[in-house]
């Protein structure tokens, strides 16, 4: 039963990785002859980009438009999002330091044409161009993902603010979101063929050096996640409730971490997280709010992987991952991916497309970093899910005061 459950949870990434591996072998064996498969990969990429604009709008607007029931929980929710953002920024700073010390794609250079580098703009221009466009029709382009997200969030807020009058629109957006996610599900049936063909062409054209870059990226990511689990988590526990907090956290956090690593699902880990929170002594009204929301909106592991993907693309396209504006943008994108985009259906897909478009990389870069997403999923989910219990401890500290654990235990 455990083997069947593992296969059920990881069937898609396993299938895609096998297809990518087969395509890479074909590319390595046949070399440039494998480029004949390129059209099959391009079909998949084009279809994904065709769907992304309506998917972003209806998913984000629907998620925001249906959040009206959280108003009565303002205190807990406000502190919760504060903790989510702060831990996300800390995770971003850690991974930026790591990839600067050990660049994941050093020595690899793909000669694909890239767009205008965002870092060449001054900071003010970068903010304006990143967040807004000059005309509505420009929102209907995959090249303006972040302005589309901003527009969608504001639209969703307006729907929510109308209350009952906005309910039909909220329901319509929710239905449309499900429709487009089903569209993606159907499209993913072709993904093994599309990604297999794409990597056959990629390896055939650029050689096996790309595979070595993936191995190096994983050699960076996996140890980092385990170090974060066993070093950063106890520190957060200490901040939340002193030595006793750190001790109780590490005593009960392993079951959620192992469950998340094995299942690849923060949602599936939630019952184990709730039990761990109860044993630690976190007030139930806090844990029962933070953990369900955190299962979809607290993703420090996603922050790690987002910046890994960004630095990876900079490396393989021969661009220096450097400069204050580049770092600030990377932090903003990764935290948005970890706190905001992960809370909507298809958030990982949207986040990867946002990275490609925001930095001006060609569309062919999308499957390159999407593959990293498949490879890092187990440890990323471990950090994401177990981190929800950690976050609920810190929220308890902010809401209940510094002696919250003593009161709970007594």
SVG drawing of the C-alpha trace seen along z (x, -y; Angstrom):
<svg xmlns="http://www.w3.org/2000/svg" viewBox="-25 -55 58 57">
<polyline fill="none" stroke="black" stroke-width="0.4" points="0.0,0.0 2.9,-2.4 4.4,-1.7 1.1,-2.4 0.7,-5.6 4.2,-6.8 3.5,-6.0 0.2,-7.9 1.8,-11.0 4.9,-11.0 3.5,-9.5 3.6,-12.7 7.1,-13.8 8.5,-10.3 6.9,-9.9 8.2,-13.3 11.7,-12.6 11.8,-9.3 10.8,-11.0 13.4,-13.7 16.0,-11.0 15.1,-9.1 15.1,-12.2 18.5,-13.2 19.9,-9.7 18.6,-10.0 20.2,-13.5 23.5,-12.2 23.5,-9.2 22.4,-10.9 23.8,-14.4 22.5,-17.0 20.4,-14.4 18.1,-14.5 17.1,-18.1 14.5,-16.6 12.4,-16.1 12.4,-19.8 8.9,-20.6 7.3,-18.1 8.8,-20.0 7.9,-23.3 4.2,-22.3 4.1,-21.6 5.9,-24.9 3.6,-26.9 0.4,-25.4 1.6,-26.0 2.3,-29.7 -1.1,-30.0 -2.9,-28.9 -0.9,-30.9 -2.5,-34.4 -6.1,-33.3 -4.9,-30.8 -3.1,-33.5 -6.0,-36.0 -8.8,-33.6 -6.7,-31.7 -5.4,-34.7 -8.6,-36.8 -10.6,-33.8 -8.3,-33.1 -8.4,-36.7 -12.1,-37.2 -13.0,-34.3 -11.1,-35.5 -13.8,-37.6 -14.4,-35.1 -10.9,-35.9 -11.7,-39.4 -12.7,-38.3 -9.4,-36.6 -7.4,-39.8 -5.0,-39.5 -3.9,-35.9 -4.0,-36.3 -1.9,-39.5 0.8,-38.0 0.7,-34.8 1.5,-36.6 4.1,-38.7 5.8,-35.5 5.4,-33.9 7.1,-36.9 9.9,-37.3 10.9,-33.6 10.6,-33.7 13.0,-36.7 15.4,-34.9 15.3,-31.8 15.9,-33.9 19.0,-35.6 20.4,-32.2 20.0,-30.7 21.4,-33.8 24.5,-33.4 24.8,-29.8 24.5,-30.2 27.0,-33.0 29.5,-30.7 28.7,-27.7 27.0,-28.8 24.8,-25.8 25.5,-26.3 29.1,-27.4 30.9,-26.5 27.7,-25.9 26.7,-28.4 23.7,-27.9 23.9,-30.1 20.1,-30.9 19.1,-34.4 17.7,-36.2 15.6,-39.3 16.5,-42.6 18.1,-42.1 16.0,-43.6 19.1,-44.5 20.2,-47.0 17.4,-49.3 17.7,-51.6 15.7,-50.6 12.9,-53.0 12.3,-51.9 12.6,-48.3 9.8,-48.7 7.5,-50.5 8.1,-48.0 7.8,-45.0 4.5,-46.0 2.6,-48.0 1.9,-48.3 0.7,-51.3 -2.4,-49.8 -4.9,-47.1 -4.2,-45.0 -0.6,-44.6 -1.8,-42.6 -2.9,-39.9 0.7,-38.8 2.9,-36.3 5.6,-38.9 3.9,-41.0 3.2,-38.3 3.7,-40.4 1.5,-43.3 -1.2,-40.8 -0.8,-39.3 -1.1,-42.8 -4.2,-43.5 -5.7,-40.2 -5.1,-40.7 -6.7,-44.2 -9.6,-42.8 -10.1,-40.0 -10.0,-42.5 -12.8,-44.5 -14.9,-41.3 -14.4,-40.5 -15.2,-44.0 -18.6,-43.9 -19.7,-41.1 -23.0,-39.5 -23.0,-41.7 -19.7,-40.2 -20.5,-36.6 -21.7,-35.7 -18.4,-37.0 -16.4,-35.1 -18.3,-31.9 -17.7,-32.4 -13.9,-33.0 -13.7,-29.9 -15.4,-27.8 -13.2,-29.3 -10.1,-28.5 -11.2,-24.9 -11.7,-24.8 -8.2,-26.1 -6.6,-23.8 -8.4,-20.9 -7.0,-22.3 -3.5,-22.1 -4.3,-18.5 -5.2,-17.5 -2.2,-19.2 0.1,-17.5 -0.9,-14.2 1.3,-15.3 4.0,-16.5 6.1,-13.3 6.3,-13.4 6.9,-17.2 9.6,-17.3 11.2,-14.1 11.5,-15.6 12.6,-19.0 15.5,-17.5 16.5,-15.2 16.9,-18.4 18.5,-20.3 21.2,-17.7 21.7,-16.9 22.5,-20.6 24.3,-21.6 25.8,-18.3 25.6,-16.5 27.2,-19.5 23.6,-20.6 23.0,-17.3 26.1,-18.0 24.7,-21.4 21.5,-19.7 23.5,-17.3 25.4,-20.3 22.2,-22.1 20.8,-19.1 24.1,-18.7 23.5,-22.3 19.8,-22.1 19.3,-18.8 22.0,-19.4 20.8,-23.0 17.2,-21.8 18.3,-19.4 20.7,-21.9 17.8,-24.4 15.6,-21.8 18.0,-21.0 19.5,-24.4 17.0,-27.2 14.0,-25.4 15.4,-25.1 16.4,-28.8 12.8,-29.7 11.6,-27.5 13.9,-29.3 12.6,-32.7 9.1,-31.5 9.4,-30.0 13.1,-29.9 15.0,-26.6 11.8,-24.7 10.3,-25.8 13.2,-24.6 13.3,-21.4 9.6,-20.6 9.7,-21.6 12.6,-19.2 11.0,-16.4 7.8,-16.5 8.7,-18.0 10.3,-14.8 7.0,-13.0 5.6,-16.0 9.0,-16.3 9.2,-12.6 5.6,-12.5 6.0,-15.5 9.2,-14.1 7.6,-10.8 4.2,-12.1 5.3,-15.2 2.2,-17.0 1.8,-19.7 -2.0,-19.0 -1.4,-15.3 1.0,-16.3 -1.6,-18.5 -3.1,-15.9 0.4,-15.0 1.2,-18.7 -1.9,-19.3 -1.0,-16.4 2.6,-17.8 1.2,-21.3 -1.0,-19.8 1.9,-17.9 4.1,-21.0 1.4,-23.0 0.4,-25.5 -3.1,-27.0 -5.6,-25.1 -7.2,-28.3 -3.9,-29.4 -2.7,-26.0 -6.0,-25.3 -5.8,-28.6 -2.1,-28.8 -1.6,-25.1 -4.3,-24.9 -3.4,-28.3 0.3,-27.5 -0.2,-24.3 -0.8,-26.4 0.8,-29.7 4.0,-29.1 6.7,-27.8 10.3,-28.5 11.3,-25.5 9.8,-27.1 11.7,-30.3 14.9,-28.2 14.0,-26.6 12.9,-29.8 16.3,-31.5 18.1,-28.3 16.2,-28.4 16.9,-32.1 20.7,-31.7 20.7,-28.5 19.2,-30.4 21.6,-33.2 24.5,-30.7 23.5,-28.6 22.8,-31.8 26.2,-33.3 24.8,-36.2 26.2,-37.2 23.8,-36.7 24.9,-40.0 23.8,-43.5 21.5,-44.9 18.5,-45.2 18.9,-41.6 19.0,-40.4 16.0,-42.5 14.0,-41.3 14.9,-37.7 13.9,-38.0 10.6,-39.6 9.8,-37.0 10.8,-34.1 8.8,-35.4 5.8,-36.0 6.2,-32.4 6.4,-31.1 3.7,-33.2 1.3,-34.4 1.5,-32.3 1.7,-28.9 -1.8,-29.8 -3.4,-29.6 -3.9,-26.6 -0.9,-26.2 1.2,-28.6 4.4,-26.7 3.8,-26.8 3.0,-30.5 6.0,-31.3 8.4,-29.5 6.9,-31.4 7.2,-34.7 10.9,-34.0 11.4,-33.4 9.5,-36.5 10.6,-38.9 14.3,-38.4 13.9,-38.3 14.9,-34.7 13.6,-32.9 10.5,-30.6 12.8,-27.6 14.1,-28.4 10.8,-27.4 11.1,-23.6 14.7,-23.9 13.7,-25.3 10.5,-23.3 12.7,-20.2 14.4,-21.6 11.0,-21.9 10.5,-18.1 13.9,-17.3 13.7,-19.3 10.1,-18.5 10.7,-16.0 13.0,-18.2 11.1,-21.4 7.9,-19.9 9.6,-18.8 10.6,-22.4 7.3,-23.8 5.1,-21.5 7.2,-21.1 7.8,-24.9 4.1,-25.5 4.3,-24.1 7.4,-26.3 5.5,-29.3 2.5,-28.6 4.8,-28.6 6.1,-32.1 2.6,-33.3 1.6,-32.1 4.5,-34.1 3.2,-37.2 -0.4,-36.7 -0.2,-35.3 3.0,-36.8 6.4,-35.4 4.9,-33.1 2.4,-31.4 4.1,-27.9 4.3,-28.0 0.6,-28.7 -0.2,-26.1 1.9,-23.4 0.5,-24.3"/>
</svg>
